[in-house]
C-alpha cells in the first residue's frame, strides 16, 4: 500500500492524537493540527518522532481555509485523507446557553469542517481521489438530554456528510462518518457547561440525571481509543477489519454506540409504520 498524506484536525489530544499516531505507524505522512502546536508537540513527542508535522490551526478562524491550502502545498501539494476531528461538547439546557456559547459550538463542530474542506477538496478533485473522514458521535444519530446543541452540531455534520458523499462521488472522493460511543479520552473532562449554570426547574429531570452521568463517567468509558483509531485507519485503507468496507458511509464504534443505533432504528421503523396511512393521505386527489 502506497503511503498517503493525512491531515488530522484536533490532533493535540484524544482520538485525534491516536489517529495521527496510528496513521504514521502505518507508514503514512501526517499533518497534525492544533490550536497550540508547540504545546501539542511537547505533550505528544511521538508524532514528530514518527515523522509527523505540526501546524497551527484553530478551525473557528476565518483563515482556516487558507492555512489548510498552505499546509498541503508545503507538504508537496497532495492530500489523500482529511480527518475532521476538532470539536467539543456544550452540555446543558438550551435555555441556559448564551448566543455566543451556541455560536462557538456550531463554529467549531460544523463550520470548522466546512472551512477545512474548502481548503482540501480542490486538491482532491484535481487528483480525482481522496477520503474525507468526519468524526461525528453516537449523538449524531441519537440525541440525549443535555445534548441539544452538541447533538444538533453532529446531526448537522451527518446530514452534510450524506450530501457530500453523493456530490463528491463523481470525483472519486469518499466520505466516511465515524460515530464513536464512549471512549476513554479527555473528551468528557473537557466538555463545557453554560456559564449561567442550570435553571433550577431542571433539577431532578432527565437533563440533570444525564449531566451527572457525564460528569462521573470520565475515566470509566469502556472504549479503547487505540482500537478505535486502528479501525478507522483500517477502514480508510481497506486493510485488516476494513477490507471490503470501501462503500461504507457510517462507521459506528463501540458496543454502546451500536446498541443505541439499533434502538433508534427500531423506534424509527415503529414510528414509520404508525404514520404510513397519514403520510399517504396528503397528495392531491
C-alpha positions in Angstrom: 0.0 0.0 0.0 1.5 3.3 -1.1 1.9 5.9 1.7 -0.8 8.6 1.8 -0.8 12.1 3.2 -3.2 12.7 6.0 -4.4 15.9 7.7 -5.9 15.4 11.1 -7.5 18.3 12.9 -7.7 18.5 16.7 -4.7 16.2 16.9 -3.4 17.6 20.2 -5.3 15.1 22.4 -7.7 12.1 22.5 -8.8 10.4 19.4 -7.1 12.9 17.1 -3.7 12.2 18.6 -4.2 8.4 18.3 -5.4 8.6 14.7 -2.3 10.6 13.8 0.0 8.1 15.6 -1.7 5.0 14.1 -1.5 6.5 10.6 2.2 7.4 11.0 3.0 3.9 12.2 1.2 2.5 9.2 3.7 4.4 7.0 1.6 7.4 6.1 2.6 11.1 6.2 0.6 13.2 8.7 -0.1 16.9 9.1 -1.3 17.2 12.6 -3.1 20.4 13.6 -3.6 22.1 17.0 -4.5 25.5 18.3 -1.2 25.4 20.2 1.2 23.2 18.2 4.2 24.0 20.5 2.3 22.6 23.5 0.9 19.7 21.5 4.3 18.7 20.2 5.7 18.8 23.8 2.9 16.7 25.1 2.9 14.3 22.2 6.6 13.9 21.1 5.8 10.6 19.3 4.1 12.5 16.5 7.3 14.3 15.3 9.4 11.2 16.2 7.4 9.2 13.8 7.7 11.8 11.1 4.6 13.9 11.6 4.4 17.7 11.2 2.5 20.1 13.5 0.8 23.2 12.2 -1.3 25.8 14.0 -5.0 25.6 13.1 -8.0 26.9 15.0 -11.0 25.8 12.9 -13.1 28.6 14.2 -10.9 31.2 12.4 -11.8 32.6 9.0 -8.2 32.0 7.9 -8.6 28.2 8.3 -9.1 27.5 4.6 -6.0 29.5 3.6 -3.9 27.7 6.3 -5.1 24.3 5.1 -4.1 25.2 1.5 -0.7 26.4 2.6 -0.1 23.3 4.7 -1.0 21.0 1.8 1.2 22.9 -0.6 4.1 22.8 1.9 3.6 19.0 2.2 4.0 18.5 -1.5 0.7 19.6 -3.0 -1.2 16.4 -2.3 -3.7 15.4 0.3 -5.3 12.0 0.4 -7.2 11.8 3.7 -8.7 14.6 5.8 -9.9 13.8 9.3 -12.2 16.5 10.7 -11.8 15.6 14.4 -11.6 19.0 16.1 -14.6 19.5 18.3 -16.0 19.7 21.8 -19.4 19.4 23.6 -21.5 22.1 25.1 -23.9 20.3 27.5 -26.9 21.6 29.4 -30.2 23.3 28.8 -30.5 25.5 25.7 -32.4 27.9 27.9 -29.2 28.5 29.9 -26.9 28.8 26.8 -25.9 32.2 25.5 -26.0 33.0 21.9 -22.2 33.3 22.0 -21.8 29.8 23.5 -24.1 28.3 20.9 -22.3 30.1 18.1 -18.9 28.8 19.2 -20.3 25.3 19.4 -21.5 25.4 15.8 -18.5 27.3 14.6 -16.2 24.6 15.9 -18.2 21.4 15.1 -20.0 22.4 11.9 -18.4 25.4 10.2 -14.9 24.2 11.2 -15.1 21.1 9.0 -16.5 23.2 6.2 -13.6 25.6 6.4 -11.1 22.7 6.3 -12.8 21.0 3.4 -12.9 24.2 1.4 -9.1 24.1 1.5 -8.6 20.4 0.9 -11.3 19.4 -1.6 -9.8 21.3 -4.6 -6.7 19.2 -4.3 -8.7 16.0 -4.1 -10.9 17.0 -7.1 -7.8 17.7 -9.2 -6.4 14.3 -8.4 -9.8 12.6 -8.6 -9.3 10.7 -5.3 -9.3 11.1 -1.6 -11.1 10.3 1.6 -13.0 12.7 3.9 -13.4 11.4 7.5 -15.8 13.4 9.5 -15.8 12.5 13.2 -19.3 12.5 14.4 -20.6 10.8 17.6 -23.3 8.5 18.8 -25.0 11.8 19.4 -25.1 12.3 15.7 -28.0 9.9 15.4 -29.4 9.7 18.9 -29.7 12.9 21.0 -29.7 12.6 24.8 -30.9 15.2 27.3 -28.3 17.9 27.8 -27.0 17.4 24.3 -29.5 19.6 22.3 -26.7 21.8 20.9 -24.0 19.2 20.7 -26.3 16.7 19.0 -27.5 19.5 16.8 -24.0 20.0 15.5 -23.4 16.3 15.0 -26.8 15.9 13.3 -25.8 18.8 11.0 -22.4 17.1 10.3 -24.1 13.8 9.5 -26.6 15.5 7.0 -23.8 17.5 5.4 -21.7 14.3 5.1 -24.5 12.4 3.5 -25.0 15.0 0.8 -21.2 15.4 0.3 -20.8 11.7 -0.2 -23.1 11.9 -3.2 -21.7 15.2 -4.5 -18.1 14.0 -4.3 -18.5 10.5 -5.7 -18.0 11.6 -9.3 -14.6 12.8 -8.4 -13.6 9.6 -6.7 -13.7 11.1 -3.3 -15.1 9.1 -0.4 -16.8 10.4 2.7 -16.8 8.3 5.9 -18.7 9.3 9.0 -17.2 8.0 12.2 -19.5 7.7 15.2 -17.7 6.9 18.4 -19.5 5.9 21.5 -17.9 6.3 24.9 -14.1 6.1 24.6 -11.5 6.8 27.3 -10.2 10.1 26.0 -10.2 13.6 27.6 -13.5 14.4 25.8 -15.7 14.2 29.0 -13.2 16.1 31.1 -13.3 18.9 28.6 -17.0 19.4 28.0 -18.4 22.9 28.6 -21.5 23.8 30.6 -23.3 27.1 30.2 -21.7 29.9 32.2 -25.2 30.8 33.6 -25.4 27.4 35.3 -28.5 25.2 35.3 -32.0 26.6 35.7 -33.4 25.2 39.0 -36.5 23.9 37.2 -34.4 21.2 35.6 -33.4 19.8 38.9 -34.5 16.2 39.2 -35.2 15.9 35.5 -33.6 13.7 32.8 -31.4 16.6 31.9 -29.8 16.8 35.3 -29.5 13.0 35.6 -27.6 12.7 32.3 -25.4 15.7 33.2 -24.4 13.9 36.4 -23.7 10.7 34.4 -21.4 12.6 32.1 -19.6 14.3 35.0 -18.9 10.9 36.7 -18.1 8.9 33.6 -14.7 10.4 32.8 -12.0 7.7 33.1 -14.5 4.9 33.1 -15.5 4.8 29.4 -15.4 1.3 28.0 -13.9 2.2 24.6 -10.2 1.9 23.9 -9.2 4.9 21.7 -6.2 3.0 20.2 -8.5 0.3 18.9 -10.9 2.9 17.5 -8.0 4.6 15.7 -6.9 1.3 14.3 -10.3 0.5 13.0 -10.6 4.0 11.4 -7.2 3.6 9.6 -8.1 0.1 8.5 -11.5 1.1 7.0 -9.9 4.1 5.3 -7.1 2.0 3.9 -9.2 -1.1 3.1 -7.0 -3.4 5.2 -7.5 -5.6 8.3 -11.1 -5.4 9.5 -11.6 -2.6 6.9 -11.1 -4.9 4.0 -14.1 -4.9 1.7 -15.7 -1.9 3.5 -14.8 0.7 0.9 -18.5 1.6 0.3 -19.4 2.2 4.0 -20.8 5.7 4.7 -21.0 5.2 8.5 -18.7 3.6 11.0 -20.2 3.3 14.5 -17.6 2.4 17.1 -18.3 0.7 20.4 -20.9 -1.7 21.5 -22.7 1.1 23.3 -23.0 3.1 20.1 -24.2 0.1 18.2 -26.9 -0.6 20.8 -28.1 3.0 20.7 -28.3 3.0 16.9 -30.1 -0.3 16.8 -32.7 1.0 19.2 -33.0 4.3 17.2 -33.6 2.3 14.0 -36.2 0.1 15.7 -38.0 3.2 17.1 -38.0 4.9 13.7 -39.3 1.8 12.0 -42.2 1.6 14.5 -42.9 5.3 14.1 -42.9 5.0 10.3 -45.3 2.1 10.4 -47.7 4.1 12.6 -47.8 7.1 10.2 -48.0 5.2 6.9 -51.7 6.0 6.4 -51.2 9.6 7.4 -48.2 10.0 5.1 -50.1 8.7 2.2 -53.2 10.8 2.8 -51.7 14.2 1.8 -51.5 14.1 -2.0 -53.8 15.7 -4.4 -56.7 13.5 -5.5 
